Amino acid sequence: MIERYTRPEMARIWTLENRYRSWLRVELAVCAAWNRLGVIDDANLAAIRERADVSVDRILEIEEVTRHDVIAFLTALEERVGPAARFIHLGCTSSDIVDTAGSLQLVEAGELILQGFDRLLGVLKTLALKHQGLLCMGRTHGIHAEPTSFALKLANFYAEFQRDRARFQAALDEMRVGKLSGAVGTYAFLSPEVEALACAELGLRPDVISTQIIQRDRHAAYFTTLAVCAGTVDRLCVELRHLQRTEVREVEEGFGKGQKGSSAMPHKKNPISAENMSGLARVIRANALAALEDQALWHERDISHSSVERIIMPDSTILMDYVLHRLSGLLEGLRVLPENMARNMDASFGLFFSQRVLTALVEAGMARQEAYVAVQRNAMQSWETRRSFPELIRADQDIAGRLGADRLNELFDASFYLRHERVLLDRVFGGGAAGEAQA
């Protein structure tokens, strides 16, 4: 299913052809550096640039014999380039090429993921500002707590995704490094100058120090950051799934004409997109553990990380790009049901006003624990008898006598819970955003 919906620009990055073409970019950048330093003359460099190309089929054919992908790649280049090919890979080891090219691929994939963040943030902001003033039940432990607004729910997710984007941007910037320092990182057959020139041509920074590889703390940061992002996706999807439950039904995923929810039950409209993304978030998180395991390699390197990265590099970046855009689409088509939000608030008999009454009694001079017991007594009676909590409070002379009818009327006004909504929205979206959206 993921293959069907993977964006072509992301899928292209992880094709075998692009892998080899990324290797070729690095090899050509190294040749250009040697040319600037006078080691490769202009004629040979021109021949390399003109003739060097990638044939996936030929590389794979050679690899059947060599059992070494980089040697197969170089052999195929030699066949195409001819005598000038002796300068290709000069002083390099395989990881110089593979790791630097891997950085190019991860950076390219990361830039697409940032676009996904930007789309999602835009959708969340639009949806939040659209629903300012829409009261809904806030829940803790799954139980009615106090009212919040649907706009604040969405703003909370917006702020978290903003942090996710900033973390990922930082991890992506750490990944913008190349490594061209030879077999164990000593530059014995290269030079820091070659590395600097080649990396500059590729738009990368030279790794400050390396062994035979770029150290995998950078990769671990990249993939664990994706895992944290996936956690935010999962948190929002879990919220949407709960809100779509029949007993709640405050929002619904869009349901297209001709769509079916169940092979057996024609009435079903399920939160399938949110469930799907919750599942995919587990894969992204699991892949982060594999990236963390890749940090501790033997001495200057072993090859145990290579097989892991051939899976998690494409899978995690493709999945993150996919879920960000799918989540944006879900939210763009989300059906919001204000009448059910109001119904659910009424379902707990006004018990959410309990803290307002408690606080008012304390302000009126009653000891806090005495006030707590008095309010809780009425709250438990409301639960058991299904009677209105405000009515029970008005009938309790110990409470009503202290506060008076006018004060109680003030306490039972639900708009109280919206009084700082605009301040919070402006804090999240920037000063004046909430007001501008309402104007």
N, C-alpha and C positions, 0 to 999 in steps of 0.2 A: 504493500500500500504506500509506503513512504516513497518508493521509487516513482510512483505515479504522480505524487504531488511535490517532489523535490524541484526547487526552482532551477532552471537550466544553467543559470550563471553560477550557482553553487555546485551543481553536479559536475560541471566542466572542470572545476578546480581539481577534483579528485579522480579524474580519468587517468588511465595508464599513460595515454598520450601526453597529457599535461604534466604528469610526473616527469616523464623523460624530457619534455620541452623545458621544464624548470631546471633540470640538470644541465641542459644545453645552455641555458641563459647564464648559469654560473660558470661553466667552462669557458664560454665566450668572454665573460667579464674578466676571468683570470688571464686569458690570452691578451685581451686589450691592455691589462695592467703590465704584463711582460713587455708588450710592444712599447708602452710609454717609457719603460725602463731600458729599452734598447736591446732586449734579449730576443724578441721576435721582430723580424723586419716587416715593413709594410706589405710587401708582396705576399709573404706567407700568411700574415693576418688576413689580408684580403681573400686569399684562397680559402682559408678556414671559414670565414664569414659567408662566402659565396656558396660553398659546397656542403657545409655541415647542415644536416637535417635529421629528422627522426623518422624511423620506420619501426613501428611497434612490432609488426610481424617478424621482421628480420632480427630485432633485438631478442624477442622471445625464442626464435629459432636457435640463435647462438647460445642463449642461456641454457637451453636443453643440454648443451655440451659443457659449458663452463661452470654451470651451477653457481654463477656469481653475476648478479644483475648489472653492476657497474662495469665490470669487465666486458660483459656482453654489449652494453651500451657503447663503450669506447671502441670495441672491435667493429661494431656497425658504423661508427663515425669514420674510422680509419678506411673502411671500404669505400666510403663516399668521398672523403677529402683527399686521399692520396698522400704523397710525401709530406705535405705540410702538417699532417695529423700528428707527426712526432712531437709537435709543440703542445698539443692538447693534453691537459692533465699534468702539465709539467710541475713537478714538485708536490703534487697533491696526493692525498689519500682519499679513499672512497667517502669517508664521513665529511670531508671538506665540502664535497659536492652535495651529498645527500642531506646533510644537516642545514646547509645554507639554503638549498632549494626547499627544504621543509619549512624553513622560516618564511620564505616567499609565499608558500601555499597557505600557511596559517595566517599570515597577515592579510592575504587576499580574502580568505574566508572570513576573517574577523571584521574586515570592512563591511562585508555584506551583512554580518550579524548586527553591527551597529545600525545599519539601515533598518533592520527589523525592530530594534529597540526604539528608534525614532518614530516609526509608524505606530507602534503600540502606545508609546507615550502620548502621541497626538490623539489617538482614539480615546484613551482614558481621560485625558483632559477635557475633550469635547463632551464626553458622556457625563463626567462629574459636574461640569458647569451647567449642563442642560438640566440636571436634576437637583439644583440648589433648592433647599426648602422642603424636600420630600422626606418626611419623617418615616422611619422604619424602626423595627425593634432591634436594639443591640442585644447580643446574647453572649454570655460567658458560661462555659461548660455546656453549651447547647441550651441553656435555660434563659428565659427572659431576664434581662438586667435593667437597662434604662434605654430610652430612645436615643437614637443617633440619626444621622441623615444618610440617605443613599449616596449623596455627593461626597460626604466625608469618608464613607467606606471606599469609594473609588479613589479619592485623593490619597488615602493611605497606601493603596497599591501603587499609585503613580509615584509617590515618594520612594517607595522601596525599589521599583524598577529604575528610577533615576540613580539610586545608589548602585544597583547592579550594573547599570551602564558605565558609571564612573569606574567601578572596580574592573570591569572588563576592558575598558579603554586603557587602564594602567597595565593590565596583564598583557594586552596586545602590544603596547609600547615596549614592554620588556622583551617581547618576542621578535622585535625588529632588529635582530642581530645576525651577522654571518660569522663563519669560522673558516679560515683558510690558513691554518697554522701547522699542517702536516701531521705525521703519524702519531705523535704524542704531545703535540702542541708546542714544540720548541722552535718552529720555523727553520729547522735545519736545512730544508731544501726549498723553502719559500722565504718570505721576509714580511715583517709587519707592514712594509710599504706596499707590497703586492696586495696584501689583504685589504688595506685601507682603500686603495684605488678600486679594487674589484667591488668591494662592498658599497662604495659611493655610487658606482655605476648601477648597482642593483637597488639602491634606495635603502640600504641597511647600514647599521653601525657595526664595526668590528667588535666581537665579543672581547671584553677587557682582558680575559685570560681563559684559555680552554685546555682541555686534554686532547684526545683524538676527536672529541665530540663537544657540542654545546651542552653545558651542564643542564640536567633535566629538572632543576628547580624552576626554570623558566616555563617549561612545558607543564609542570605540575601546577604552577600558579594559573596558567591559562585554562587548564581543564577543571581545576577545582573552582575557579571563578564561574565557569559555565555551569558547574553543579549547583552553586549558590543561586545563580539565575534561574536554573530549573526548579529550585525550591520555591522561588517566588511564583513562578508559573503554576506550580502544583498548589500552592496556598490559595491563589486566586481561583483555580479550577475547583478545588475542594469547596470553597465558599459558594461558587455558582451551583455546584452540584447539590449542596445542602439547600440553597434557596429555591431550587427547582423541585424539591420533594413535594409530593402531593399535599401533605399536611401544611406545607409552608407556601409554596408556589408564588413567590414574590418576583421571580424572574423566570424566563424560559429561553432556551436556545431557539434560534430561528428554525422553523420547520417548513421545508419547501413543499411546493405542490408536487404530489406524487411520492413524497418521501414516506417510508414505512418505518415503524418503530419496533415491531416484533413480528416474527413469523406466525405466532399463535394468537396474539392479542392485538386486534386492530386499533384499540384505543390508545396504544402506548406512544408517548412522546418522551424520549429519553435524553439525558444530557450526554450524548455520545462523544461530542467533541471534547468536552471537559474531561470525561473519563479517559479518552484516548491520550490527552496531553498529560494527565496525571501518571499514566503508565509510561509514557516516553520520558518523563522527568526521572523516573527510576533508572532508566538506562543511562542517561547522562550522568547521574550521580554515581552509578556503579563504575562507569568509565573513568571517573575522577580517581577512584581508588587505584585503578590500574596505572594511571599516570603517576600517582604518588609512589607506587612500588617501583617505578622506573628510575627513581632518583639514585638508588644505591647500587651502582654498577661496580664491577671489579676494576680496581686500579685505574688506569687511564681510560678504559672502557671495556665492556664486553658487548655482546650483540643481543642480549635478552630483551632489550627495550624495543628492538626493531619490529618484531612480529606484533607486539602490542600496538605500536603506533600506526601500523598499517590498517588496523581496525578502528582505533579510537579517534584518530585524526579526522578521517572522513565522517565516521558515524556521529560523533558528538557535534561537530560543526554543522553538518546537514540537519541533524535533529533539532538543534537550537534554532537555526534559521527557520525551519519548518514550524516549530511550535510558536515562535514569536508572530509569524504571519497568520497562522491558523487562529491563534488567540485574538489577534486584531480583527479577523473576520468574524469570529464568534461575537465579540463585543459590538461590532458594527451592526450585526443583525439581532442583538439581544432584545428580547421583549421584556419590558419593565411593567409591572402590574401594581400601580399605586393603591388600587382598591383592596388588594390582598394584603398589602403592607398595613393599611389602616385596620383591616379585619384582625390581623395577627396581633396588633397592639391592643385591641380590645379583648383578645382571647384570655389575657391574664388579669382581667377585671380591674385594671388601673393600678395594679400592684407596683408598677414601676415608679409611682410617686412616693414610695416609702422613704427614700432618702431625703426628699424635700420636706416631708413632714418631720422626720427625725431632726434635721438641721434647724427647722423653724422652732421646734420645741426647745432645743438647746439654746438658740438665740433668745428665746423667751424666758430663760432662766432655769429650765429643768435640767437636772443632772443627766449626763449623757446616757449612763446605763439605765436609769429610770425611763428616759425617753425611748431608748431602744426597746426595752421590754414592752412598753405601752404600744409602740408601733408594730412590733412583731406579733403581739397578741392579736391585733386586728388583721394583720396580714395573713396569719395562719387561719383565722376564721374565714377570711375571704377565699382562701384556697379550698377549705373544706366545704363551705356552703355555696361557693360560686356566686357570692354576692359582691357587689361593687365595693372596692376598697375605699374610694372617696365617700360613699354613703356611710360605710361603717365608721369612718373617722369622724364624719359630721355628727354621727349619733353617739360618739364616745365623749361624754361630758368632761372627762379629765383632760382630753385633748382640745376639743372644740371650745371649752370654757377658757382655756389659756390663749388660744389663737384667734378666735372670733370668726364669724362667717366671711367677712370680706377677705381676711388673710387666707382662709382656706380656699376661697375661689381663686385667688392668685396662685396658690400652690398647685392647684389642679389644672393649670393651663400648660398644655404640652409644648406650646411654642417656646417655653423657657429653654428647652433643650437645643434650640437653634440659635441662641443669642450670640454665640461666638463662631458660628459657621463661617461667616464671611471672612473673619480674621484668619481662621485656619486655612481656608481656601486661598487667600492672598499669600499666606506664608508658603504654601506649597507651590502655587502657580505664578507667584510674583505679584507685587502690589497692584491692586486695582483690577486684577483679572476677574474676580467674582462679580464686582460691580459692573464692569464692562459687559460681561456676559448677560447680565440681567437687563441692561439698558435697552 
